[in-house]
Amino acid sequence: MSDPLFDSRDEAATPLEPDERRQLIPTYITTRAQLNEAEQIGISEADLWAFSRKRDVLNEPFLLNLHKRMFGKVWTWAGALRTTERNIGVAAYRISTELRTTLDDVRYWIEHETFSPDEIAVRFHHRLVWVHPFPNGNGRHARLAADLLAVALGRPRFSWGRTSLVEAASTRAEYVAALKAADRHDIEPLMSFARS
């Protein structure tokens, strides 16, 4: 019998380990819809907080705090780097190193105007997703971080397909395909999706 909350066939989220599943905070949550709603409330609150003043998004403690603010009322592991392996992302022992490298690379791109501001923010998003630092919520976290960076670079927020990527299957499929293209060093589909 499948678990209505943690269905392994659900492509909207990285599968959680059993110990990570047990770290759900609200006891009333029994369905995926309730989980999505609780997480969305936290994401909306974190969004307001993050954009309330200028932030240094290229700062590891800030990125950890942003994830905690997004998911901290739902998961005890929110804001903590993952310690378990996934079928996506770097090995857990490499997360800190790869995250620092990503932040250093993005600072370099900005300082040397290596790419346009939009492309820098989209590449930042892709690298955060590629590292996959958290047990879950990586895409949502990376999109908000990229939005913050875009605004800091004088650009508007991205539209990210103009819909919820948690529930909209076709939009999520387009997003995942764009991420996979970026994995193959083709950033254009993700650039297009970010502003679609």
C-alpha positions as CSV (number, residue, x, y, z in Angstrom):
1,M,0.0,0.0,0.0
2,S,1.4,3.4,-1.0
3,D,1.8,6.1,1.6
4,P,-0.4,9.1,0.5
5,L,2.2,11.5,2.0
6,F,5.4,9.9,0.7
7,D,4.6,8.2,-2.6
8,S,7.9,7.2,-4.2
9,R,6.4,7.6,-7.6
10,D,5.9,11.4,-6.9
11,E,8.3,13.2,-9.2
12,A,7.6,16.5,-7.5
13,A,10.0,15.9,-4.7
14,T,13.3,14.1,-4.0
15,P,12.4,10.9,-2.1
16,L,13.2,11.3,1.6
17,E,14.9,8.7,3.7
18,P,12.7,7.1,6.4
19,D,14.5,9.0,9.2
20,E,14.0,12.2,7.3
21,R,10.3,11.4,6.9
22,R,10.0,11.0,10.7
23,Q,11.2,14.6,11.2
24,L,7.9,16.1,10.0
25,I,6.8,18.7,12.6
26,P,3.0,19.2,12.1
27,T,1.2,16.2,13.4
28,Y,-2.0,17.0,11.5
29,I,-0.3,16.4,8.0
30,T,-1.4,13.1,6.5
31,T,-1.7,13.9,2.8
32,R,0.6,15.4,0.1
33,A,-1.9,18.3,-0.3
34,Q,-1.6,19.2,3.4
35,L,2.2,18.9,3.2
36,N,2.3,21.1,0.1
37,E,0.1,23.7,1.7
38,A,2.2,23.8,4.9
39,E,5.4,24.1,3.0
40,Q,3.9,26.9,0.7
41,I,3.0,28.9,3.8
42,G,6.6,28.8,5.0
43,I,7.9,29.6,1.5
44,S,5.6,32.6,1.3
45,E,6.7,33.9,4.7
46,A,10.4,33.4,3.8
47,D,9.9,35.2,0.5
48,L,8.5,38.2,2.3
49,W,11.4,38.1,4.8
50,A,14.0,37.7,2.1
51,F,12.9,40.6,0.0
52,S,12.2,42.9,3.0
53,R,15.7,44.3,2.8
54,K,19.0,43.8,0.9
55,R,20.5,40.4,1.5
56,D,23.8,38.8,0.7
57,V,22.5,35.8,-1.1
58,L,26.1,34.6,-2.0
59,N,26.7,33.7,1.6
60,E,26.5,30.1,2.9
61,P,25.0,30.9,6.3
62,F,22.3,33.1,4.6
63,L,21.4,30.2,2.2
64,L,21.1,27.8,5.1
65,N,18.9,30.3,7.0
66,L,16.8,30.9,3.9
67,H,16.0,27.2,3.7
68,K,15.3,27.0,7.4
69,R,12.9,30.0,7.0
70,M,11.2,28.3,4.1
71,F,10.7,24.8,5.6
72,G,11.5,25.2,9.4
73,K,7.9,25.0,10.6
74,V,7.5,21.7,8.7
75,W,10.8,19.8,8.9
76,T,13.3,19.6,11.8
77,W,16.1,19.1,9.2
78,A,15.3,22.4,7.4
79,G,18.4,24.6,7.0
80,A,20.8,21.7,7.6
81,L,22.9,20.2,4.9
82,R,21.9,16.7,4.0
83,T,24.0,13.8,5.2
84,T,22.4,11.0,3.1
85,E,23.1,10.1,-0.5
86,R,20.6,10.8,-3.3
87,N,20.1,9.9,-6.9
88,I,20.6,13.6,-7.6
89,G,23.2,16.0,-6.4
90,V,26.8,15.6,-5.2
91,A,27.9,13.1,-2.6
92,A,26.9,14.3,0.9
93,Y,30.6,14.7,1.9
94,R,31.2,17.1,-1.0
95,I,28.2,19.5,-0.3
96,S,30.1,22.1,1.7
97,T,33.0,22.2,-0.7
98,E,30.8,22.4,-3.8
99,L,28.6,25.0,-2.2
100,R,31.6,27.2,-1.4
101,T,32.9,26.7,-5.0
102,T,29.5,27.7,-6.4
103,L,29.4,30.9,-4.3
104,D,33.0,31.8,-5.3
105,D,32.3,31.1,-9.0
106,V,29.2,33.3,-9.0
107,R,31.1,36.1,-7.3
108,Y,33.7,35.8,-10.0
109,W,31.1,35.9,-12.8
110,I,29.6,39.1,-11.3
111,E,32.9,40.8,-10.8
112,H,34.1,40.0,-14.3
113,E,30.7,40.3,-16.0
114,T,31.3,36.8,-17.4
115,F,27.6,36.4,-18.3
116,S,24.6,38.7,-18.4
117,P,22.9,39.3,-15.0
118,D,20.0,36.9,-15.9
119,E,22.4,34.2,-17.0
120,I,24.5,34.5,-13.8
121,A,21.3,34.1,-11.7
122,V,20.1,31.1,-13.7
123,R,23.5,29.5,-13.6
124,F,23.5,30.1,-9.8
125,H,20.1,28.4,-9.6
126,H,21.3,25.4,-11.7
127,R,24.5,25.0,-9.6
128,L,22.4,25.0,-6.3
129,V,20.1,22.3,-7.7
130,W,23.1,20.3,-9.0
131,V,24.7,20.4,-5.5
132,H,21.4,19.5,-3.9
133,P,22.5,20.6,-0.4
134,F,19.2,19.7,1.5
135,P,17.2,16.6,1.9
136,N,14.3,18.3,0.0
137,G,13.1,21.7,-1.2
138,N,16.2,22.3,-3.3
139,G,14.5,23.5,-6.4
140,R,12.2,25.9,-4.5
141,H,15.1,27.1,-2.5
142,A,17.3,27.6,-5.6
143,R,14.5,29.5,-7.4
144,L,14.1,31.9,-4.5
145,A,17.9,32.4,-4.2
146,A,18.1,33.0,-7.9
147,D,15.3,35.6,-7.7
148,L,17.1,37.3,-4.9
149,L,20.3,37.4,-6.9
150,A,18.5,38.6,-10.1
151,V,17.0,41.5,-8.1
152,A,20.4,42.3,-6.5
153,L,21.8,42.5,-10.1
154,G,19.1,44.9,-11.2
155,R,16.8,42.5,-12.9
156,P,13.2,41.5,-12.1
157,R,12.3,38.2,-10.5
158,F,12.0,35.2,-12.7
159,S,8.6,33.7,-13.7
160,W,9.8,30.1,-13.6
161,G,7.1,28.9,-16.0
162,R,4.4,31.0,-14.3
163,T,2.9,28.1,-12.3
164,S,3.5,26.0,-9.2
165,L,6.2,23.4,-10.1
166,V,5.0,21.1,-7.2
167,E,1.6,20.4,-8.8
168,A,1.7,21.2,-12.5
169,A,3.1,18.1,-14.2
170,S,3.7,19.5,-17.7
171,T,5.5,22.6,-16.3
172,R,7.5,20.5,-13.9
173,A,8.5,18.2,-16.8
174,E,9.7,21.2,-18.8
175,Y,11.7,22.5,-15.8
176,V,13.3,19.1,-15.2
177,A,14.2,18.8,-18.9
178,A,15.7,22.3,-18.8
179,L,17.8,21.4,-15.7
180,K,19.0,18.2,-17.5
181,A,20.0,20.3,-20.5
182,A,22.0,22.6,-18.2
183,D,23.7,19.5,-16.7
184,R,24.9,18.9,-20.3
185,H,26.2,22.5,-20.5
186,D,23.2,23.8,-22.5
187,I,21.9,26.7,-20.3
188,E,19.4,28.1,-23.0
189,P,16.4,25.9,-22.1
190,L,16.7,26.9,-18.4
191,M,17.2,30.6,-19.4
192,S,14.0,30.4,-21.5
193,F,12.0,28.6,-18.8
194,A,13.1,31.1,-16.1
195,R,11.6,34.0,-18.1
196,S,8.6,32.2,-19.7
